[in-house]
Amino acid sequence: MGHAGDVGLIHGTWLHRHEEGGDGLVFVRSGTDLPPSRGRTVLTFRPDGALVVGAPGPDDRPSDAAGSWRLDGDVLTIEAPVLAGTYRVVAASRDRLVIHEQD
């Protein structure tokens, strides 16, 4: 597993794996086989700090919103209409990202 603060591991598109929960939000890389769902939050972290958040809308159709992100050590800050806040990166690897909301 990579170092939680390795910004290169964050870049790319991640799907929320809400079947796993507990003490954080679990994301897997786009293309990972997941069970059917009424909708999943999708985060696309771009190297320039831009963020695209896809989330189910009120009628379950996907809706995208623009935002931004930054990573300082293991602290991930998301500024977007969905999931805005400060998170601690608990785990980051090529295939899995686990974040925990900071109080």
BELGI-V798550 format. One record per run of one state. SS is the DSSP state (2 for helix, 1 for strand, 0 for the rest). FROM is the first residue (numbers start at 1). TO is the last residue. If there is no record, write none. Layout:
# BELGI-V798550
ss->(SS	SS)
from->(FROM	FROM)
to->(TO	TO)
This chain:
# BELGI-V798550
ss->(0	1	0	2	0	1	0	1	0	1	0	1	0	1	0	1	0	1	0	1	0)
from->(1	2	3	7	11	12	17	25	30	42	46	50	57	62	73	75	80	85	93	96	102)
to->(1	2	6	10	11	16	24	29	41	45	49	56	61	72	74	79	84	92	95	101	103)
